[in-house]
């Protein structure tokens, strides 16, 4: 996402991260990975629930498919750290456009099911955006 | 579709810098891409 930031900006999109962590933990995360995005601190996972993002079952974490994905991540140099917050919470990406409505939801059923930046950019292009109507 | 029943106009959030915001204000005139992360670590 970071490498695609300019493409998102050019497309008229603004990326905002949401993390299951306190504000200081989110600041440390942004600093550690040098991420230029605003970030919402959601330690109680209220926003995750509002967007109906589910938790996966513990058995899913231990499934052969997840093991294969974990080994693949290790081979790319992604070493596992000590997990913080809820390891069963699934991620997601939501594209929100005109009238502040969700026009595309990516809600994977496993944690490795991230949409690619190209997938998200296509959703942005297909999303009626622009200024929201004036509010009273 | 998940979230399609949700309007973000009145959703208040806390940002990493501890300021409060509303999602619609974060969107401004842009298309907002909300990226929900997994756990850190």
Backbone of each chain as nested JSON, in Angstrom:
{
  "chains": [
    {"id": "A", "residues": [
      {"number": 1, "name": "UNK", "atoms": {"N": [0.829, -1.203, 0.0], "CA": [0.0, 0.0, 0.0], "C": [0.867, 1.26, 0.0]}},
      {"number": 2, "name": "UNK", "atoms": {"N": [1.958, 1.184, 0.8], "CA": [2.797, 2.379, 0.898], "C": [3.369, 2.738, -0.468]}},
      {"number": 3, "name": "UNK", "atoms": {"N": [3.823, 1.706, -1.201], "CA": [4.421, 1.979, -2.502], "C": [3.397, 2.49, -3.503]}},
      {"number": 4, "name": "UNK", "atoms": {"N": [2.143, 2.201, -3.271], "CA": [1.085, 2.631, -4.2], "C": [0.432, 3.938, -3.758]}},
      {"number": 5, "name": "UNK", "atoms": {"N": [0.991, 4.568, -2.726], "CA": [0.328, 5.747, -2.167], "C": [0.062, 6.822, -3.218]}},
      {"number": 6, "name": "UNK", "atoms": {"N": [1.071, 7.086, -4.053], "CA": [0.905, 8.125, -5.074], "C": [-0.214, 7.782, -6.046]}},
      {"number": 7, "name": "UNK", "atoms": {"N": [-0.326, 6.496, -6.386], "CA": [-1.388, 6.087, -7.308], "C": [-2.755, 6.318, -6.662]}},
      {"number": 8, "name": "UNK", "atoms": {"N": [-2.857, 6.049, -5.378], "CA": [-4.131, 6.276, -4.693], "C": [-4.446, 7.769, -4.647]}},
      {"number": 9, "name": "UNK", "atoms": {"N": [-3.425, 8.566, -4.356], "CA": [-3.667, 10.008, -4.274], "C": [-4.106, 10.54, -5.635]}},
      {"number": 10, "name": "UNK", "atoms": {"N": [-3.421, 10.079, -6.68], "CA": [-3.778, 10.505, -8.039], "C": [-5.207, 10.088, -8.385]}},
      {"number": 11, "name": "UNK", "atoms": {"N": [-5.613, 8.935, -7.865], "CA": [-6.969, 8.439, -8.153], "C": [-8.026, 9.152, -7.316]}},
      {"number": 12, "name": "UNK", "atoms": {"N": [-7.606, 10.054, -6.437], "CA": [-8.565, 10.783, -5.611], "C": [-8.988, 10.007, -4.384]}},
      {"number": 13, "name": "UNK", "atoms": {"N": [-8.121, 9.133, -3.922], "CA": [-8.445, 8.314, -2.755], "C": [-7.539, 8.676, -1.586]}},
      {"number": 14, "name": "UNK", "atoms": {"N": [-8.083, 8.515, -0.413], "CA": [-7.304, 8.744, 0.8], "C": [-7.318, 7.463, 1.623]}},
      {"number": 15, "name": "UNK", "atoms": {"N": [-6.127, 6.973, 1.935], "CA": [-6.005, 5.747, 2.724], "C": [-5.965, 6.103, 4.205]}},
      {"number": 16, "name": "UNK", "atoms": {"N": [-6.781, 5.428, 4.986], "CA": [-6.754, 5.56, 6.444], "C": [-6.679, 4.148, 7.026]}},
      {"number": 17, "name": "UNK", "atoms": {"N": [-5.694, 3.927, 7.885], "CA": [-5.522, 2.618, 8.512], "C": [-6.363, 2.54, 9.782]}},
      {"number": 18, "name": "UNK", "atoms": {"N": [-6.757, 1.334, 10.134], "CA": [-7.459, 1.089, 11.388], "C": [-6.72, -0.041, 12.104]}},
      {"number": 19, "name": "UNK", "atoms": {"N": [-6.353, 0.192, 13.343], "CA": [-5.631, -0.827, 14.092], "C": [-6.289, -1.126, 15.42]}},
      {"number": 20, "name": "UNK", "atoms": {"N": [-6.144, -2.375, 15.843], "CA": [-6.712, -2.795, 17.136], "C": [-5.717, -2.479, 18.243]}},
      {"number": 21, "name": "UNK", "atoms": {"N": [-5.43, -1.234, 18.411], "CA": [-4.399, -0.869, 19.376], "C": [-4.673, 0.528, 19.9]}},
      {"number": 22, "name": "UNK", "atoms": {"N": [-4.0, 0.849, 20.989], "CA": [-4.152, 2.172, 21.599], "C": [-3.466, 3.216, 20.721]}},
      {"number": 23, "name": "UNK", "atoms": {"N": [-3.78, 4.497, 20.915], "CA": [-3.092, 5.531, 20.132], "C": [-1.558, 5.454, 20.214]}},
      {"number": 24, "name": "UNK", "atoms": {"N": [-0.963, 5.278, 21.394], "CA": [0.513, 5.179, 21.41], "C": [1.036, 3.976, 20.63]}},
      {"number": 25, "name": "UNK", "atoms": {"N": [0.321, 2.853, 20.709], "CA": [0.748, 1.665, 19.951], "C": [0.625, 1.919, 18.457]}},
      {"number": 26, "name": "UNK", "atoms": {"N": [-0.434, 2.617, 18.049], "CA": [-0.59, 2.935, 16.622], "C": [0.509, 3.887, 16.158]}},
      {"number": 27, "name": "UNK", "atoms": {"N": [0.835, 4.854, 16.985], "CA": [1.921, 5.781, 16.604], "C": [3.23, 5.018, 16.432]}},
      {"number": 28, "name": "UNK", "atoms": {"N": [3.488, 4.082, 17.352], "CA": [4.728, 3.288, 17.258], "C": [4.724, 2.448, 15.982]}},
      {"number": 29, "name": "UNK", "atoms": {"N": [3.564, 1.91, 15.637], "CA": [3.443, 1.098, 14.421], "C": [3.733, 1.951, 13.183]}},
      {"number": 30, "name": "UNK", "atoms": {"N": [3.134, 3.142, 13.122], "CA": [3.354, 4.021, 11.968], "C": [4.825, 4.411, 11.85]}},
      {"number": 31, "name": "UNK", "atoms": {"N": [5.427, 4.668, 13.015], "CA": [6.829, 5.079, 13.019], "C": [7.727, 3.915, 12.604]}},
      {"number": 32, "name": "UNK", "atoms": {"N": [7.434, 2.747, 13.147], "CA": [8.276, 1.577, 12.869], "C": [8.332, 1.273, 11.375]}},
      {"number": 33, "name": "UNK", "atoms": {"N": [7.176, 1.382, 10.722], "CA": [7.126, 1.02, 9.302], "C": [7.13, 2.245, 8.391]}},
      {"number": 34, "name": "UNK", "atoms": {"N": [7.347, 3.415, 8.994], "CA": [7.448, 4.659, 8.228], "C": [6.242, 4.83, 7.3]}},
      {"number": 35, "name": "UNK", "atoms": {"N": [5.069, 4.693, 7.871], "CA": [3.843, 4.761, 7.08], "C": [3.287, 6.184, 7.105]}},
      {"number": 36, "name": "UNK", "atoms": {"N": [2.941, 6.714, 5.948], "CA": [2.504, 8.113, 5.868], "C": [0.994, 8.307, 6.022]}},
      {"number": 37, "name": "UNK", "atoms": {"N": [0.286, 7.294, 6.479], "CA": [-1.178, 7.364, 6.484], "C": [-1.715, 7.771, 7.852]}},
      {"number": 38, "name": "UNK", "atoms": {"N": [-2.882, 8.428, 7.873], "CA": [-3.581, 8.58, 9.154], "C": [-3.989, 7.196, 9.663]}},
      {"number": 39, "name": "UNK", "atoms": {"N": [-4.107, 7.083, 10.965], "CA": [-4.477, 5.781, 11.53], "C": [-5.468, 5.957, 12.661]}},
      {"number": 40, "name": "UNK", "atoms": {"N": [-6.497, 5.133, 12.623], "CA": [-7.516, 5.123, 13.666], "C": [-7.129, 4.071, 14.702]}},
      {"number": 41, "name": "UNK", "atoms": {"N": [-7.153, 4.486, 15.957], "CA": [-6.869, 3.56, 17.051], "C": [-8.19, 2.975, 17.541]}},
      {"number": 42, "name": "UNK", "atoms": {"N": [-8.319, 1.668, 17.432], "CA": [-9.593, 1.016, 17.768], "C": [-9.341, -0.194, 18.662]}},
      {"number": 43, "name": "UNK", "atoms": {"N": [-8.835, 0.056, 19.869], "CA": [-8.46, -1.081, 20.73], "C": [-9.638, -1.953, 21.132]}},
      {"number": 44, "name": "UNK", "atoms": {"N": [-10.82, -1.362, 21.162], "CA": [-12.003, -2.154, 21.546], "C": [-12.663, -2.809, 20.335]}},
      {"number": 45, "name": "UNK", "atoms": {"N": [-12.131, -2.588, 19.157], "CA": [-12.637, -3.167, 17.905], "C": [-14.069, -2.739, 17.607]}},
      {"number": 46, "name": "UNK", "atoms": {"N": [-14.449, -1.557, 18.044], "CA": [-15.81, -1.079, 17.759], "C": [-16.027, -0.899, 16.262]}},
      {"number": 47, "name": "UNK", "atoms": {"N": [-15.034, -0.296, 15.596], "CA": [-15.177, -0.059, 14.161], "C": [-15.162, -1.376, 13.377]}},
      {"number": 48, "name": "UNK", "atoms": {"N": [-14.36, -2.312, 13.837], "CA": [-14.356, -3.633, 13.196], "C": [-15.764, -4.235, 13.252]}},
      {"number": 49, "name": "UNK", "atoms": {"N": [-16.391, -4.092, 14.395], "CA": [-17.749, -4.661, 14.525], "C": [-18.745, -3.892, 13.666]}},
      {"number": 50, "name": "UNK", "atoms": {"N": [-18.607, -2.575, 13.639], "CA": [-19.557, -1.779, 12.837], "C": [-19.494, -2.16, 11.365]}},
      {"number": 51, "name": "UNK", "atoms": {"N": [-18.295, -2.541, 10.926], "CA": [-18.146, -2.946, 9.527], "C": [-18.313, -4.465, 9.351]}},
      {"number": 52, "name": "UNK", "atoms": {"N": [-18.766, -5.113, 10.401], "CA": [-19.099, -6.541, 10.35], "C": [-17.902, -7.411, 9.968]}},
      {"number": 53, "name": "UNK", "atoms": {"N": [-16.737, -7.01, 10.41], "CA": [-15.571, -7.863, 10.166], "C": [-15.54, -8.961, 11.23]}},
      {"number": 54, "name": "UNK", "atoms": {"N": [-15.388, -10.165, 10.771], "CA": [-15.55, -11.304, 11.661], "C": [-14.227, -11.757, 12.26]}},
      {"number": 55, "name": "UNK", "atoms": {"N": [-14.355, -12.581, 13.267], "CA": [-13.208, -13.298, 13.798], "C": [-13.239, -14.699, 13.199]}},
      {"number": 56, "name": "UNK", "atoms": {"N": [-12.06, -15.22, 12.893], "CA": [-12.024, -16.58, 12.369], "C": [-11.961, -17.561, 13.535]}},
      {"number": 57, "name": "UNK", "atoms": {"N": [-12.267, -18.8, 13.238], "CA": [-12.238, -19.802, 14.294], "C": [-10.781, -20.158, 14.599]}},
      {"number": 58, "name": "UNK", "atoms": {"N": [-10.498, -20.577, 15.836], "CA": [-9.119, -20.985, 16.158], "C": [-8.623, -22.104, 15.256]}},
      {"number": 59, "name": "UNK", "atoms": {"N": [-9.518, -22.991, 14.842], "CA": [-9.095, -24.096, 13.976], "C": [-8.583, -23.589, 12.629]}},
      {"number": 60, "name": "UNK", "atoms": {"N": [-9.136, -22.456, 12.196], "CA": [-8.72, -21.882, 10.912], "C": [-7.252, -21.425, 10.988]}},
      {"number": 61, "name": "UNK", "atoms": {"N": [-6.849, -20.919, 12.159], "CA": [-5.458, -20.478, 12.319], "C": [-4.518, -21.659, 12.141]}},
      {"number": 62, "name": "UNK", "atoms": {"N": [-4.974, -22.826, 12.598], "CA": [-4.117, -24.012, 12.564], "C": [-4.315, -24.853, 11.306]}},
      {"number": 63, "name": "UNK", "atoms": {"N": [-5.06, -24.344, 10.335], "CA": [-5.363, -25.144, 9.153], "C": [-4.129, -25.274, 8.271]}},
      {"number": 64, "name": "UNK", "atoms": {"N": [-4.069, -26.344, 7.461], "CA": [-2.926, -26.507, 6.545], "C": [-2.747, -25.314, 5.611]}},
      {"number": 65, "name": "UNK", "atoms": {"N": [-3.861, -24.742, 5.181], "CA": [-3.753, -23.585, 4.277], "C": [-3.047, -22.417, 4.923]}},
      {"number": 66, "name": "UNK", "atoms": {"N": [-3.366, -22.148, 6.193], "CA": [-2.712, -21.049, 6.896], "C": [-1.242, -21.369, 7.134]}},
      {"number": 67, "name": "UNK", "atoms": {"N": [-0.938, -22.656, 7.384], "CA": [0.461, -23.055, 7.587], "C": [1.266, -22.786, 6.319]}},
      {"number": 68, "name": "UNK", "atoms": {"N": [0.699, -23.138, 5.179], "CA": [1.383, -22.897, 3.904], "C": [1.634, -21.404, 3.715]}},
      {"number": 69, "name": "UNK", "atoms": {"N": [0.624, -20.589, 4.026], "CA": [0.785, -19.141, 3.875], "C": [1.827, -18.605, 4.848]}},
      {"number": 70, "name": "UNK", "atoms": {"N": [1.878, -19.179, 6.044], "CA": [2.874, -18.746, 7.019], "C": [4.284, -19.063, 6.554]}},
      {"number": 71, "name": "UNK", "atoms": {"N": [4.466, -20.252, 6.006], "CA": [5.788, -20.633, 5.496], "C": [6.182, -19.723, 4.33]}},
      {"number": 72, "name": "UNK", "atoms": {"N": [5.207, -19.426, 3.471], "CA": [5.491, -18.522, 2.34], "C": [5.904, -17.147, 2.841]}},
      {"number": 73, "name": "UNK", "atoms": {"N": [5.237, -16.658, 3.886], "CA": [5.592, -15.344, 4.442], "C": [6.994, -15.376, 5.026]}},
      {"number": 74, "name": "UNK", "atoms": {"N": [7.323, -16.473, 5.716], "CA": [8.677, -16.61, 6.265], "C": [9.719, -16.59, 5.16]}},
      {"number": 75, "name": "UNK", "atoms": {"N": [9.411, -17.26, 4.054], "CA": [10.366, -17.321, 2.948], "C": [10.59, -15.952, 2.325]}},
      {"number": 76, "name": "UNK", "atoms": {"N": [9.627, -15.047, 2.504], "CA": [9.795, -13.683, 1.99], "C": [10.443, -12.779, 3.036]}},
      {"number": 77, "name": "UNK", "atoms": {"N": [10.822, -13.365, 4.163], "CA": [11.532, -12.595, 5.177], "C": [10.648, -11.959, 6.216]}},
      {"number": 78, "name": "UNK", "atoms": {"N": [9.362, -12.318, 6.234], "CA": [8.453, -11.765, 7.241], "C": [8.486, -12.645, 8.483]}},
      {"number": 79, "name": "UNK", "atoms": {"N": [9.257, -12.225, 9.462], "CA": [9.366, -13.018, 10.676], "C": [8.201, -12.696, 11.611]}},
      {"number": 80, "name": "UNK", "atoms": {"N": [7.642, -13.734, 12.226], "CA": [6.533, -13.472, 13.151], "C": [7.034, -12.804, 14.426]}},
      {"number": 81, "name": "UNK", "atoms": {"N": [6.279, -11.847, 14.914], "CA": [6.592, -11.22, 16.194], "C": [5.636, -11.724, 17.252]}},
      {"number": 82, "name": "UNK", "atoms": {"N": [5.706, -11.119, 18.399], "CA": [4.763, -11.477, 19.46], "C": [3.427, -10.809, 19.135]}},
      {"number": 83, "name": "UNK", "atoms": {"N": [2.383, -11.616, 18.927], "CA": [1.104, -11.002, 18.538], "C": [0.56, -10.093, 19.625]}},
      {"number": 84, "name": "UNK", "atoms": {"N": [0.011, -8.969, 19.184], "CA": [-0.699, -8.082, 20.093], "C": [-2.162, -8.069, 19.651]}},
      {"number": 85, "name": "UNK", "atoms": {"N": [-3.02, -7.829, 20.57], "CA": [-4.46, -7.778, 20.327], "C": [-4.999, -9.131, 19.869]}},
      {"number": 86, "name": "UNK", "atoms": {"N": [-6.087, -9.114, 19.135], "CA": [-6.838, -10.331, 18.848], "C": [-6.31, -10.99, 17.571]}},
      {"number": 87, "name": "UNK", "atoms": {"N": [-5.668, -12.133, 17.723], "CA": [-5.075, -12.79, 16.554], "C": [-6.133, -13.42, 15.654]}},
      {"number": 88, "name": "UNK", "atoms": {"N": [-7.344, -13.538, 16.143], "CA": [-8.402, -14.166, 15.34], "C": [-9.21, -13.155, 14.522]}},
      {"number": 89, "name": "UNK", "atoms": {"N": [-8.987, -11.882, 14.779], "CA": [-9.752, -10.86, 14.057], "C": [-9.301, -10.813, 12.594]}},
      {"number": 90, "name": "UNK", "atoms": {"N": [-10.254, -10.876, 11.709], "CA": [-9.947, -10.807, 10.281], "C": [-9.809, -9.347, 9.834]}},
      {"number": 91, "name": "UNK", "atoms": {"N": [-8.951, -9.111, 8.856], "CA": [-8.771, -7.75, 8.335], "C": [-9.859, -7.424, 7.305]}},
      {"number": 92, "name": "UNK", "atoms": {"N": [-9.752, -6.266, 6.702], "CA": [-10.697, -5.891, 5.655], "C": [-10.335, -4.551, 5.052]}},
      {"number": 93, "name": "UNK", "atoms": {"N": [-10.88, -4.292, 3.892], "CA": [-10.68, -3.007, 3.223], "C": [-12.045, -2.538, 2.719]}},
      {"number": 94, "name": "UNK", "atoms": {"N": [-12.374, -1.282, 3.011], "CA": [-13.662, -0.72, 2.591], "C": [-13.407, 0.555, 1.806]}},
      {"number": 95, "name": "UNK", "atoms": {"N": [-14.082, 0.674, 0.691], "CA": [-13.966, 1.85, -0.161], "C": [-15.255, 2.648, 0.001]}},
      {"number": 96, "name": "UNK", "atoms": {"N": [-15.112, 3.887, 0.434], "CA": [-16.275, 4.707, 0.791], "C": [-16.288, 5.956, -0.077]}},
      {"number": 97, "name": "UNK", "atoms": {"N": [-17.393, 6.153, -0.753], "CA": [-17.471, 7.265, -1.692], "C": [-18.61, 8.205, -1.394]}},
      {"number": 98, "name": "UNK", "atoms": {"N": [-19.261, 8.626, -2.434], "CA": [-20.293, 9.657, -2.335], "C": [-21.357, 9.263, -1.323]}},
      {"number": 99, "name": "UNK", "atoms": {"N": [-21.888, 10.279, -0.679], "CA": [-22.905, 10.128, 0.352], "C": [-22.417, 9.263, 1.505]}},
      {"number": 100, "name": "UNK", "atoms": {"N": [-21.092, 9.15, 1.599], "CA": [-20.471, 8.44, 2.721], "C": [-20.948, 6.994, 2.828]}},
      {"number": 101, "name": "UNK", "atoms": {"N": [-21.175, 6.383, 1.698], "CA": [-21.612, 4.992, 1.7], "C": [-20.488, 4.083, 1.217]}},
      {"number": 102, "name": "UNK", "atoms": {"N": [-20.499, 2.866, 1.749], "CA": [-19.532, 1.862, 1.319], "C": [-19.895, 1.427, -0.09]}},
      {"number": 103, "name": "UNK", "atoms": {"N": [-18.945, 1.601, -1.025], "CA": [-19.254, 1.149, -2.38], "C": [-18.492, -0.127, -2.736]}},
      {"number": 104, "name": "UNK", "atoms": {"N": [-17.549, -0.531, -1.924], "CA": [-16.906, -1.833, -2.147], "C": [-16.306, -2.317, -0.835]}},
      {"number": 105, "name": "UNK", "atoms": {"N": [-16.568, -3.556, -0.521], "CA": [-16.019, -4.151, 0.701], "C": [-15.166, -5.355, 0.334]}},
      {"number": 106, "name": "UNK", "atoms": {"N": [-13.97, -5.378, 0.859], "CA": [-13.114, -6.567, 0.752], "C": [-13.037, -7.143, 2.167]}},
      {"number": 107, "name": "UNK", "atoms": {"N": [-13.69, -8.242, 2.381], "CA": [-13.708, -8.844, 3.71], "C": [-13.286, -10.304, 3.569]}},
      {"number": 108, "name": "UNK", "atoms": {"N": [-11.976, -10.551, 3.586], "CA": [-11.483, -11.909, 3.34], "C": [-11.893, -12.866, 4.452]}},
      {"number": 109, "name": "UNK", "atoms": {"N": [-11.951, -14.128, 4.102], "CA": [-12.313, -15.139, 5.099], "C": [-11.089, -15.713, 5.792]}},
      {"number": 110, "name": "UNK", "atoms": {"N": [-9.915, -15.353, 5.319], "CA": [-8.716, -15.701, 6.073], "C": [-7.758, -14.518, 6.024]}},
      {"number": 111, "name": "UNK", "atoms": {"N": [-6.844, -14.454, 6.992], "CA": [-6.046, -13.236, 7.148], "C": [-5.077, -12.983, 6.014]}},
      {"number": 112, "name": "UNK", "atoms": {"N": [-4.819, -13.989, 5.201], "CA": [-3.892, -13.789, 4.097], "C": [-4.604, -13.347, 2.825]}},
      {"number": 113, "name": "UNK", "atoms": {"N": [-5.882, -13.132, 2.907], "CA": [-6.647, -12.807, 1.705], "C": [-6.728, -11.335, 1.393]}},
      {"number": 114, "name": "UNK", "atoms": {"N": [-5.611, -10.632, 1.474], "CA": [-5.625, -9.197, 1.2], "C": [-5.905, -8.918, -0.275]}},
      {"number": 115, "name": "UNK", "atoms": {"N": [-6.703, -7.924, -0.575], "CA": [-6.797, -7.482, -1.972], "C": [-5.507, -6.763, -2.361]}},
      {"number": 116, "name": "UNK", "atoms": {"N": [-5.175, -6.832, -3.622], "CA": [-3.968, -6.147, -4.092], "C": [-4.269, -4.652, -4.24]}},
      {"number": 117, "name": "UNK", "atoms": {"N": [-3.233, -3.803, -4.251], "CA": [-3.472, -2.384, -4.526], "C": [-4.225, -2.168, -5.836]}},
      {"number": 118, "name": "UNK", "atoms": {"N": [-3.923, -2.986, -6.846], "CA": [-4.636, -2.841, -8.127], "C": [-6.129, -3.13, -7.962]}},
      {"number": 119, "name": "UNK", "atoms": {"N": [-6.452, -4.153, -7.159], "CA": [-7.868, -4.46, -6.916], "C": [-8.565, -3.273, -6.239]}},
      {"number": 120, "name": "UNK", "atoms": {"N": [-7.874, -2.687, -5.261], "CA": [-8.485, -1.574, -4.521], "C": [-8.605, -0.342, -5.424]}},
      {"number": 121, "name": "UNK", "atoms": {"N": [-7.57, -0.1, -6.234], "CA": [-7.619, 1.049, -7.144], "C": [-8.763, 0.907, -8.143]}},
      {"number": 122, "name": "UNK", "atoms": {"N": [-9.013, -0.324, -8.587], "CA": [-10.14, -0.533, -9.504], "C": [-11.457, -0.218, -8.782]}},
      {"number": 123, "name": "UNK", "atoms": {"N": [-11.545, -0.633, -7.529], "CA": [-12.753, -0.336, -6.757], "C": [-12.914, 1.172, -6.566]}},
      {"number": 124, "name": "UNK", "atoms": {"N": [-11.791, 1.861, -6.357], "CA": [-11.841, 3.326, -6.224], "C": [-12.356, 3.948, -7.523]}},
      {"number": 125, "name": "UNK", "atoms": {"N": [-11.834, 3.456, -8.657], "CA": [-12.25, 4.003, -9.95], "C": [-13.734, 3.762, -10.207]}},
      {"number": 126, "name": "UNK", "atoms": {"N": [-14.23, 2.636, -9.708], "CA": [-15.641, 2.293, -9.918], "C": [-16.576, 2.945, -8.901]}},
      {"number": 127, "name": "UNK", "atoms": {"N": [-15.984, 3.59, -7.913], "CA": [-16.786, 4.126, -6.808], "C": [-17.165, 5.569, -7.099]}},
      {"number": 128, "name": "UNK", "atoms": {"N": [-18.436, 5.877, -7.052], "CA": [-18.808, 7.278, -7.207], "C": [-18.306, 8.083, -6.012]}},
      {"number": 129, "name": "UNK", "atoms": {"N": [-17.32, 8.894, -6.247], "CA": [-16.71, 9.638, -5.149], "C": [-17.095, 11.091, -5.189]}},
      {"number": 130, "name": "UNK", "atoms": {"N": [-16.133, 11.931, -4.989], "CA": [-16.41, 13.355, -5.015], "C": [-16.962, 13.83, -3.695]}},
      {"number": 131, "name": "UNK", "atoms": {"N": [-17.21, 15.103, -3.628], "CA": [-17.66, 15.679, -2.371], "C": [-19.006, 15.114, -1.944]}},
      {"number": 132, "name": "UNK", "atoms": {"N": [-19.154, 14.939, -0.676], "CA": [-20.444, 14.535, -0.143], "C": [-21.411, 15.709, -0.28]}},
      {"number": 133, "name": "UNK", "atoms": {"N": [-22.699, 15.409, -0.376], "CA": [-23.662, 16.504, -0.481], "C": [-23.599, 17.39, 0.758]}},
      {"number": 134, "name": "UNK", "atoms": {"N": [-23.973, 18.659, 0.597], "CA": [-23.922, 19.57, 1.739], "C": [-24.801, 19.077, 2.88]}},
      {"number": 135, "name": "UNK", "atoms": {"N": [-24.32, 19.291, 4.076], "CA": [-25.093, 18.87, 5.248], "C": [-25.799, 20.072, 5.848]}},
      {"number": 136, "name": "UNK", "atoms": {"N": [-26.945, 19.814, 6.425], "CA": [-27.673, 20.935, 7.032], "C": [-26.9, 21.509, 8.214]}}
    ]},
    {"id": "B", "residues": [
      {"number": 1, "name": "UNK", "atoms": {"N": [-23.529, -7.007, 0.797], "CA": [-22.135, -6.603, 0.982], "C": [-21.938, -6.086, 2.4]}},
      {"number": 2, "name": "UNK", "atoms": {"N": [-20.89, -6.468, 3.011], "CA": [-20.643, -6.009, 4.373], "C": [-20.436, -4.502, 4.412]}},
      {"number": 3, "name": "UNK", "atoms": {"N": [-21.116, -3.867, 5.333], "CA": [-20.93, -2.441, 5.512], "C": [-21.827, -1.599, 4.634]}},
      {"number": 4, "name": "UNK", "atoms": {"N": [-22.575, -2.242, 3.7], "CA": [-23.363, -1.415, 2.796], "C": [-24.571, -0.799, 3.48]}},
      {"number": 5, "name": "UNK", "atoms": {"N": [-24.845, -1.228, 4.695], "CA": [-25.931, -0.625, 5.457], "C": [-25.424, 0.535, 6.306]}},
      {"number": 6, "name": "UNK", "atoms": {"N": [-24.163, 0.83, 6.174], "CA": [-23.539, 1.791, 7.075], "C": [-23.238, 3.09, 6.357]}},
      {"number": 7, "name": "UNK", "atoms": {"N": [-23.67, 4.17, 6.947], "CA": [-23.216, 5.488, 6.498], "C": [-22.205, 5.956, 7.522]}},
      {"number": 8, "name": "UNK", "atoms": {"N": [-21.135, 6.539, 7.032], "CA": [-20.063, 6.871, 7.957], "C": [-20.195, 8.276, 8.528]}},
      {"number": 9, "name": "UNK", "atoms": {"N": [-21.282, 8.962, 8.182], "CA": [-21.398, 10.371, 8.536], "C": [-21.199, 10.638, 10.027]}},
      {"number": 10, "name": "UNK", "atoms": {"N": [-21.741, 9.798, 10.849], "CA": [-21.733, 10.101, 12.271], "C": [-20.838, 9.167, 13.082]}},
      {"number": 11, "name": "UNK", "atoms": {"N": [-19.915, 8.518, 12.412], "CA": [-19.047, 7.586, 13.112], "C": [-17.833, 8.333, 13.651]}},
      {"number": 12, "name": "UNK", "atoms": {"N": [-17.739, 8.385, 14.972], "CA": [-16.62, 9.081, 15.609], "C": [-15.482, 8.098, 15.866]}},
      {"number": 13, "name": "UNK", "atoms": {"N": [-14.276, 8.56, 15.656], "CA": [-13.107, 7.702, 15.861], "C": [-12.023, 8.493, 16.594]}},
      {"number": 14, "name": "UNK", "atoms": {"N": [-11.065, 7.741, 17.133], "CA": [-9.889, 8.344, 17.751], "C": [-8.684, 8.037, 16.88]}},
      {"number": 15, "name": "UNK", "atoms": {"N": [-7.953, 9.066, 16.534], "CA": [-6.78, 8.869, 15.683], "C": [-5.554, 8.546, 16.524]}},
      {"number": 16, "name": "UNK", "atoms": {"N": [-4.504, 8.114, 15.834], "CA": [-3.272, 7.718, 16.53], "C": [-2.678, 8.863, 17.331]}},
      {"number": 17, "name": "UNK", "atoms": {"N": [-2.931, 10.101, 16.892], "CA": [-2.392, 11.233, 17.65], "C": [-3.32, 11.634, 18.801]}},
      {"number": 18, "name": "UNK", "atoms": {"N": [-4.309, 10.797, 19.028], "CA": [-5.272, 10.927, 20.124], "C": [-6.325, 12.002, 19.875]}},
      {"number": 19, "name": "UNK", "atoms": {"N": [-6.316, 12.615, 18.692], "CA": [-7.389, 13.548, 18.365], "C": [-8.633, 12.76, 17.957]}},
      {"number": 20, "name": "UNK", "atoms": {"N": [-9.787, 13.402, 18.101], "CA": [-11.053, 12.78, 17.702], "C": [-11.413, 13.271, 16.308]}},
      {"number": 21, "name": "UNK", "atoms": {"N": [-12.089, 12.416, 15.567], "CA": [-12.498, 12.797, 14.211], "C": [-13.762, 12.033, 13.866]}},
      {"number": 22, "name": "UNK", "atoms": {"N": [-14.392, 12.452, 12.777], "CA": [-15.509, 11.693, 12.225], "C": [-15.073, 11.167, 10.874]}},
      {"number": 23, "name": "UNK", "atoms": {"N": [-15.55, 9.975, 10.536], "CA": [-15.1, 9.347, 9.304], "C": [-15.407, 10.195, 8.076]}},
      {"number": 24, "name": "UNK", "atoms": {"N": [-16.548, 10.857, 8.092], "CA": [-16.883, 11.656, 6.906], "C": [-15.916, 12.832, 6.764]}},
      {"number": 25, "name": "UNK", "atoms": {"N": [-15.439, 13.357, 7.883], "CA": [-14.468, 14.446, 7.801], "C": [-13.123, 13.927, 7.299]}},
      {"number": 26, "name": "UNK", "atoms": {"N": [-12.796, 12.703, 7.664], "CA": [-11.552, 12.111, 7.171], "C": [-11.618, 11.918, 5.662]}},
      {"number": 27, "name": "UNK", "atoms": {"N": [-12.801, 11.599, 5.183], "CA": [-12.96, 11.376, 3.741], "C": [-12.798, 12.678, 2.966]}},
      {"number": 28, "name": "UNK", "atoms": {"N": [-13.356, 13.738, 3.512], "CA": [-13.291, 14.999, 2.785], "C": [-13.906, 14.856, 1.416]}},
      {"number": 29, "name": "UNK", "atoms": {"N": [-13.195, 15.318, 0.399], "CA": [-13.684, 15.213, -0.974], "C": [-13.127, 13.991, -1.696]}},
      {"number": 30, "name": "UNK", "atoms": {"N": [-12.403, 13.167, -0.985], "CA": [-11.765, 12.007, -1.619], "C": [-12.603, 10.751, -1.396]}},
      {"number": 31, "name": "UNK", "atoms": {"N": [-12.262, 9.709, -2.125], "CA": [-12.799, 8.387, -1.818], "C": [-11.955, 7.845, -0.66]}},
      {"number": 32, "name": "UNK", "atoms": {"N": [-12.623, 7.42, 0.369], "CA": [-11.915, 6.945, 1.558], "C": [-11.671, 5.442, 1.444]}},
      {"number": 33, "name": "UNK", "atoms": {"N": [-10.428, 5.049, 1.63], "CA": [-10.086, 3.625, 1.65], "C": [-9.708, 3.272, 3.088]}},
      {"number": 34, "name": "UNK", "atoms": {"N": [-10.6, 2.592, 3.765], "CA": [-10.356, 2.194, 5.15], "C": [-9.709, 0.816, 5.152]}},
      {"number": 35, "name": "UNK", "atoms": {"N": [-8.512, 0.74, 5.697], "CA": [-7.772, -0.527, 5.715], "C": [-7.716, -1.03, 7.156]}},
      {"number": 36, "name": "UNK", "atoms": {"N": [-8.493, -2.055, 7.441], "CA": [-8.508, -2.651, 8.776], "C": [-7.383, -3.678, 8.852]}},
      {"number": 37, "name": "UNK", "atoms": {"N": [-6.474, -3.45, 9.776], "CA": [-5.307, -4.319, 9.895], "C": [-5.608, -5.499, 10.811]}},
      {"number": 38, "name": "UNK", "atoms": {"N": [-4.764, -6.531, 10.667], "CA": [-4.78, -7.609, 11.657], "C": [-3.996, -7.145, 12.871]}},
      {"number": 39, "name": "UNK", "atoms": {"N": [-3.734, -8.072, 13.744], "CA": [-2.947, -7.739, 14.938], "C": [-1.546, -7.299, 14.546]}},
      {"number": 40, "name": "UNK", "atoms": {"N": [-0.937, -6.543, 15.417], "CA": [0.454, -6.176, 15.191], "C": [1.322, -7.332, 15.669]}},
      {"number": 41, "name": "UNK", "atoms": {"N": [2.568, -7.337, 15.181], "CA": [3.496, -8.346, 15.651], "C": [3.655, -9.455, 14.659]}}
    ]}
  ]
}
